[in-house]
Amino acid sequence: MQDRPATRKGRTPLVVGLLVLATFVVILNETLMINAIPRLMESFRITEQAAQWVSTAFMLTMAAVIPITGWFLQRVTTRGAFATAMGVFLLGTALAAVAPSFPLLLLARVVQASGTAVMMPLLMTTLMTVVPERDRGRVMGNVTLAISVAPALGPAVSGLVLQLGSWRLLFVFILPIAGLMTVFGLRRVKNVGEPEISSIDWFSVAVAALGFGGLVYGLSLFGDSNGQTGLGIGIVVAGIAAIAVFVLRQLKLQRDGVPLMDLRTLAHRTYALSLGFQGIGFLAMLGSMILLPLYLQNLRGLSPLETGLLVMPGGLAMGLLGPVAGRVFDRFGARPLVVPGAVGMVLALAGFSQVSTTMPYWQILVLHVLLMISLAATFTPVFTLGMGALPPHLYSHGSSMLGTFQQVAAAFGTALVVTVVSSRAAHLAATGVAAVPAQVSGMRLAFLIVTALSLVTIVVGARLPGRVASVPE
């Protein structure tokens, strides 16, 4: 094993800093297309439910690929993993920029997401390896600055770019930035640790992809206007069954093989609690990020740029608070942050459940800032607690499982809110209610459901410890 890079107290290792920058660039694409959904509906003559798959397909691909990264990161060097991730991402971005049809655009998004899926676990595993425990909260805060600001700024960046022309410019804009980051990173990123020879169970890979993908795809059919609810229920049931097979397969491989995803991470109570907390947090964040552009553009008549500018302060506040939350965690532990943050998240979502065609824009701005600040106050300590509760040999599996669960939760939230809005609006329209009031009612109901789900975070947050004891190798 190579020596762990020296890290002076108060400094972020260069390898972590470079991976944070690269991760920022690739994660930006997760929400970059949200503001472009109305433009895609017009360009390709597709429905709102179909258009939102440019985001859902991205998240589902990450959920399917991230489980493989635990095995992949053990077999390759840090530089090899970085080169693979960025190379695949660049290929997907170039394909998206020239995609002549919507199916090919979705394929390009899948390729993009495959590269992004490697970057997140690579960053987290490297951080847990090279950063001493005393500095993890502060460094994790800097990671939050990138990981949270990137998706939060996606709608704002896309709003600005869309003012200049076609949605294709979104990918043309990203391509040279990602290219320069790749060249610079390959020159400076150093290897951390040595590769290990291990096998992979491709049956587990296939079952995981079918299970998680089927679950969210089936849910997306619930609100379809073509009467596909029955098909959606069948696909959801099949997806849940596939996930059950995946779990049983991993339990067997833990006894006499090499599991794709080591479920022994869930035996660590703090990690399991943090997993549930962050899953609901991502569901709430992505669900609201899908609803707000639809509400502001389709029902309030704002342009993509105006929509992006309205939600940008919340994204900036979330990112800037990340390092502060990390320092507070290092000094005082998680308790002063997690429960108040969970309460703030519930209050913000409850406020959004009262949206109307006349709600003041300043009120929308305040609620969005409150939601983003609340998420920043919780994500840094909860992630640090969860990963810190694992022994080092489970870091790669823990980061892979967390990344998978976050993406499934985010995709689930996206499909859930779109389904609720569509179903509610269609039901009201059938009773004679006008289109705009029907859409507003659907959005209120969707936010109300997400608010109810987020109440769980208060209970889970109260059960998390302030700190975790050192875990033996």
C-alpha positions in Angstrom: 0.0 0.0 0.0 1.4 3.4 -0.8 1.9 5.9 1.9 -1.0 8.1 2.8 -0.4 11.6 1.6 0.8 13.9 4.4 -1.9 16.3 5.5 -1.2 19.2 7.7 -3.9 20.3 10.1 -6.2 23.0 8.6 -5.2 22.1 5.0 -7.2 20.2 2.3 -5.1 17.6 0.5 -4.4 18.6 -3.2 -5.9 15.3 -4.5 -9.1 16.0 -2.6 -9.3 19.6 -3.9 -8.8 18.6 -7.5 -11.4 15.8 -7.2 -13.8 18.3 -5.7 -13.4 20.7 -8.6 -13.9 17.9 -11.2 -16.9 16.6 -9.2 -18.5 20.0 -9.3 -18.2 20.2 -13.1 -19.8 16.8 -13.6 -22.5 17.0 -11.0 -23.6 20.4 -12.4 -25.1 18.4 -15.2 -27.5 16.5 -12.9 -29.8 19.5 -12.8 -28.6 21.5 -15.8 -31.5 20.4 -17.9 -34.3 21.1 -15.4 -34.8 24.7 -16.7 -34.7 23.3 -20.3 -37.7 21.0 -19.9 -40.2 23.4 -21.4 -37.8 24.1 -24.3 -37.3 20.3 -24.9 -41.1 19.8 -24.8 -41.4 22.3 -27.7 -38.3 21.2 -29.6 -39.1 17.4 -29.6 -42.9 17.7 -29.3 -43.0 15.5 -26.2 -44.9 15.6 -22.9 -43.8 17.0 -19.6 -43.4 13.5 -18.2 -41.2 12.4 -21.1 -39.1 15.5 -20.9 -38.3 15.1 -17.2 -36.5 11.9 -18.1 -33.4 13.9 -19.1 -33.0 14.3 -15.3 -34.5 11.0 -14.2 -32.5 8.9 -16.6 -29.3 10.7 -15.4 -30.1 9.9 -11.8 -31.2 6.3 -12.5 -28.0 5.6 -14.5 -25.9 6.8 -11.6 -28.0 4.6 -9.3 -27.2 1.6 -11.5 -23.5 2.4 -12.1 -22.5 3.5 -8.6 -22.8 0.0 -7.1 -20.1 -1.1 -9.5 -17.7 1.6 -8.5 -17.0 -0.1 -5.1 -15.4 -2.9 -7.1 -14.0 -0.7 -9.8 -12.2 1.7 -7.4 -10.5 -1.3 -5.7 -9.1 -2.5 -9.1 -7.7 0.7 -10.6 -5.5 3.6 -9.5 -6.8 7.0 -8.5 -5.5 8.5 -11.7 -7.0 5.6 -13.7 -10.4 6.1 -12.1 -10.3 9.8 -12.7 -9.3 9.4 -16.4 -12.1 6.8 -17.0 -14.7 9.0 -15.3 -13.9 12.2 -17.1 -13.3 10.5 -20.5 -16.8 8.9 -20.4 -18.3 12.1 -19.2 -16.7 14.1 -22.1 -18.0 11.5 -24.6 -21.6 11.8 -23.3 -21.4 15.6 -23.3 -20.3 15.7 -26.9 -23.0 13.2 -27.9 -25.7 15.3 -26.2 -24.6 18.5 -27.9 -25.3 17.0 -31.4 -28.2 14.6 -30.5 -30.7 14.8 -33.4 -33.6 13.1 -31.5 -34.9 12.8 -27.9 -34.0 9.1 -27.6 -30.4 9.8 -28.6 -30.3 12.7 -26.1 -31.4 10.3 -23.4 -28.6 7.9 -24.5 -26.1 10.7 -24.2 -27.3 11.6 -20.7 -26.9 7.9 -19.7 -23.2 8.0 -21.0 -22.7 11.3 -19.1 -24.1 9.9 -15.9 -21.9 6.8 -16.2 -18.8 9.0 -15.9 -20.3 11.1 -13.1 -21.2 8.0 -11.1 -17.5 7.1 -10.7 -16.5 10.6 -9.6 -18.6 10.8 -6.5 -17.5 7.6 -4.8 -13.9 8.3 -5.9 -14.0 11.6 -4.1 -15.6 10.3 -0.9 -13.4 7.2 -0.6 -10.2 9.3 -1.2 -11.3 11.9 1.3 -12.0 9.3 4.0 -8.6 7.7 3.3 -6.3 10.8 3.3 -8.0 13.2 5.7 -7.5 12.6 9.4 -10.6 12.4 11.6 -10.0 15.8 13.3 -10.4 17.6 10.0 -13.1 15.6 8.3 -16.0 18.0 9.2 -14.1 21.0 7.7 -13.0 19.2 4.6 -16.5 17.6 4.2 -17.9 21.1 4.4 -15.7 22.1 1.4 -17.0 19.0 -0.4 -20.6 20.1 0.4 -19.7 23.5 -1.2 -19.1 21.7 -4.5 -21.6 18.9 -4.4 -24.5 21.1 -3.2 -23.8 24.3 -5.1 -23.4 22.3 -8.4 -27.0 21.0 -8.6 -28.4 24.1 -7.0 -26.7 26.3 -9.6 -27.7 24.1 -12.5 -31.0 25.8 -13.1 -29.4 29.3 -12.8 -26.6 28.4 -15.2 -29.0 26.8 -17.7 -31.3 29.9 -17.4 -28.5 32.2 -18.5 -27.3 29.9 -21.3 -30.8 29.3 -22.6 -31.2 33.1 -23.0 -28.4 32.9 -25.6 -29.9 30.2 -27.8 -30.7 26.5 -28.1 -30.6 23.9 -25.2 -27.6 22.4 -27.1 -25.5 25.3 -25.8 -25.8 23.8 -22.4 -23.5 21.0 -23.4 -21.3 23.2 -25.7 -20.7 25.3 -22.6 -19.7 22.4 -20.4 -17.5 20.6 -22.9 -14.4 22.8 -22.9 -14.6 23.3 -19.1 -14.7 19.6 -18.5 -11.9 19.1 -21.0 -9.6 21.6 -19.3 -10.4 20.0 -15.9 -9.5 16.6 -17.3 -6.1 17.7 -18.7 -5.2 19.6 -15.5 -6.3 16.8 -13.2 -4.3 14.1 -15.0 -1.2 16.2 -14.6 -1.7 16.8 -10.8 -3.8 14.0 -9.3 -1.6 11.4 -7.5 -2.5 7.8 -6.7 -3.9 7.0 -3.3 -3.4 3.4 -2.3 -2.8 0.4 -4.6 -5.2 -1.6 -6.8 -6.5 -4.9 -5.5 -7.5 -7.9 -7.6 -11.2 -8.8 -7.0 -14.0 -10.3 -9.0 -17.5 -8.9 -9.8 -20.8 -10.6 -9.8 -22.5 -9.4 -13.0 -25.8 -11.0 -12.0 -25.9 -8.6 -9.1 -25.2 -5.7 -11.5 -28.0 -6.7 -13.8 -30.5 -7.3 -11.0 -29.7 -4.0 -9.3 -30.2 -2.0 -12.5 -33.5 -3.8 -13.2 -34.7 -3.3 -9.7 -34.0 0.3 -9.1 -34.8 1.3 -12.7 -38.0 -0.6 -12.7 -39.1 1.0 -9.4 -38.8 4.6 -10.6 -40.0 3.9 -14.2 -43.1 2.2 -12.9 -43.8 5.2 -10.6 -43.4 7.6 -13.5 -46.3 5.9 -15.3 -48.8 6.4 -12.5 -49.8 9.9 -13.7 -49.7 9.1 -17.4 -52.6 10.4 -19.3 -52.7 7.3 -21.5 -54.1 5.1 -18.8 -50.8 3.2 -18.0 -51.3 3.1 -14.2 -51.9 -0.6 -14.2 -48.7 -1.2 -16.2 -46.9 1.2 -13.8 -48.0 -0.8 -10.8 -46.8 -4.1 -12.4 -43.4 -2.6 -13.1 -43.1 -1.2 -9.6 -43.9 -4.7 -8.1 -41.4 -6.3 -10.5 -38.7 -3.7 -9.5 -39.2 -4.3 -5.8 -39.0 -8.1 -6.4 -35.7 -7.6 -8.3 -34.3 -5.5 -5.4 -35.3 -8.3 -3.0 -33.3 -10.8 -5.2 -30.4 -8.4 -5.2 -30.4 -8.2 -1.4 -30.5 -12.0 -1.0 -27.7 -12.3 -3.6 -25.5 -9.9 -1.6 -26.1 -11.7 1.6 -25.0 -15.0 0.0 -21.9 -13.4 -1.5 -21.0 -12.0 1.9 -20.7 -15.6 3.1 -18.9 -17.2 0.2 -17.8 -14.6 -2.3 -17.3 -10.9 -3.0 -20.5 -8.9 -2.7 -21.1 -6.1 -5.2 -22.5 -4.0 -2.3 -21.5 -5.1 1.2 -24.7 -4.9 3.2 -22.7 -5.2 6.4 -22.4 -1.5 6.3 -26.0 -1.4 7.4 -25.1 -3.2 10.6 -23.5 0.1 11.8 -26.5 1.9 13.3 -25.2 5.4 12.7 -24.5 4.7 9.1 -27.9 3.2 8.5 -29.6 6.3 10.1 -27.5 8.7 8.0 -28.4 6.7 4.9 -32.2 7.2 5.5 -31.8 10.9 6.5 -29.9 11.8 3.3 -32.2 9.7 1.1 -35.2 11.8 2.3 -33.1 15.0 2.0 -32.2 14.3 -1.6 -35.8 13.4 -2.4 -37.0 16.7 -1.0 -34.3 18.7 -2.8 -34.7 17.2 -6.2 -38.5 17.1 -6.0 -38.6 20.8 -5.2 -36.0 21.6 -7.9 -38.2 19.9 -10.5 -41.4 21.6 -9.3 -40.2 25.2 -8.9 -39.1 25.8 -12.6 -42.4 24.2 -13.8 -44.3 26.5 -11.5 -42.4 29.7 -12.2 -42.2 29.2 -16.0 -45.5 27.5 -16.9 -47.8 29.1 -14.3 -46.1 32.4 -13.5 -44.7 33.2 -16.9 -41.0 33.8 -15.9 -38.2 33.2 -18.4 -35.6 30.5 -17.8 -33.1 33.3 -16.8 -35.5 34.8 -14.3 -36.3 31.4 -12.9 -32.6 30.7 -12.5 -31.9 34.0 -10.8 -34.7 33.5 -8.4 -33.3 30.1 -7.1 -29.6 31.0 -7.3 -29.5 32.7 -3.9 -30.6 29.5 -2.2 -27.9 27.5 -4.0 -25.2 30.0 -3.1 -26.4 30.1 0.5 -26.3 26.3 0.7 -22.8 26.2 -0.7 -21.4 29.0 1.5 -22.8 27.5 4.6 -21.3 24.1 3.9 -17.8 24.9 5.2 -19.3 26.8 8.2 -21.4 23.7 9.1 -18.2 21.6 8.8 -16.4 23.8 11.3 -19.3 23.8 13.7 -19.5 20.0 13.5 -15.7 19.6 14.2 -16.1 21.8 17.3 -19.5 21.0 18.7 -20.7 17.8 17.0 -23.8 17.2 15.0 -26.6 18.1 17.5 -26.6 21.9 17.0 -27.0 21.4 13.3 -29.1 18.3 12.4 -32.4 18.7 14.2 -32.7 22.4 13.6 -31.8 21.8 10.0 -34.5 19.1 9.7 -37.1 21.4 11.2 -36.2 24.2 8.8 -36.5 21.8 5.9 -40.0 20.8 7.0 -41.1 24.4 7.5 -39.8 25.4 4.0 -41.6 22.6 2.3 -44.8 23.3 4.2 -44.6 26.9 3.0 -44.2 25.7 -0.6 -47.4 23.6 -0.2 -49.3 26.9 -0.2 -48.1 28.1 -3.6 -50.6 30.1 -5.7 -50.7 32.2 -8.9 -50.3 35.3 -6.7 -47.7 34.2 -4.1 -45.1 37.0 -3.8 -41.8 36.2 -5.4 -39.9 37.4 -2.3 -41.8 34.7 -0.3 -40.7 32.0 -2.8 -37.1 33.3 -2.5 -37.2 33.2 1.3 -38.7 29.7 1.4 -36.1 28.4 -1.1 -33.2 29.9 0.8 -34.5 28.4 4.0 -34.7 25.0 2.4 -31.2 25.2 1.0 -29.7 26.4 4.3 -31.5 23.7 6.2 -30.1 21.0 3.8 -26.6 22.4 4.1 -26.8 22.3 7.9 -27.7 18.6 7.8 -25.9 17.0 4.9 -22.3 17.8 6.1 -22.6 16.4 9.6 -24.9 13.5 8.7 -22.6 12.3 5.9 -19.5 12.7 8.1 -21.2 10.8 11.0 -22.3 8.0 8.7 -19.0 7.4 6.9 -17.0 7.9 10.1 -19.0 5.0 11.7 -17.6 2.5 9.2 -14.3 0.7 9.4 -11.8 1.7 6.6 -12.3 -1.5 4.6 -16.0 -0.6 4.1 -15.4 3.0 3.0 -15.8 2.2 -0.8 -18.9 0.1 -0.2 -20.3 2.7 2.2 -19.8 5.6 -0.3 -21.2 3.4 -3.2 -24.3 2.5 -1.2 -24.8 6.1 -0.1 -24.4 7.4 -3.7 -26.8 4.8 -5.0 -29.4 5.5 -2.4 -29.2 9.2 -2.9 -29.7 8.9 -6.6 -32.6 6.5 -6.3 -34.2 8.8 -3.7 -33.7 11.8 -6.0 -35.1 10.0 -9.0 -38.0 8.7 -6.9 -38.7 12.2 -5.7 -38.6 13.5 -9.3 -41.0 10.9 -10.5 -43.2 11.2 -7.4 -43.9 14.9 -7.7 -44.4 14.9 -11.5 -46.8 11.9 -11.1 -48.8 13.6 -8.3 -49.0 16.9 -10.2 -50.2 15.2 -13.4 -52.7 12.9 -11.7 -54.2 15.7 -9.6 -54.4 18.1 -12.5 -56.0 15.5 -14.8 -58.5 14.6 -12.2 -59.5 18.2 -11.6 -59.6 19.0 -15.3 -62.0 16.1 -15.8 -64.4 17.8 -13.3 -64.3 21.0 -15.2 -61.6 22.9 -13.3 -59.4 25.2 -15.5 -55.9 24.2 -16.4 -53.9 26.7 -14.3 -55.9 26.1 -11.0 -55.6 22.4 -11.6 -51.8 22.6 -12.0 -51.5 24.7 -8.9 -53.6 22.3 -6.9 -51.4 19.4 -8.1 -48.2 21.2 -7.0 -49.7 22.0 -3.6 -50.5 18.3 -3.1 -47.0 17.3 -4.3 -45.3 19.7 -1.9 -47.6 18.5 0.9 -46.6 14.9 0.4 -42.9 15.7 0.3 -43.4 17.7 3.6 -45.0 14.7 5.2 -42.1 12.5 4.2 -39.5 15.0 5.4 -41.0 14.8 9.0 -39.1 11.5 9.3 -35.8 13.5 9.2 -36.6 15.1 12.5 -37.1 11.7 14.2 -34.0 10.3 12.5 -31.9 13.4 13.3 -32.8 13.2 17.0 -31.5 9.6 17.1 -28.1 10.4 15.6 -25.2 10.7 17.9 -23.3 14.0 18.3 -20.1 12.3 17.3 -18.9 8.7 16.5 -16.2 6.9 18.4 -13.1 5.8 16.4 -13.7 2.6 14.5 -11.0 0.0 14.4 -9.5 -1.1 11.1 
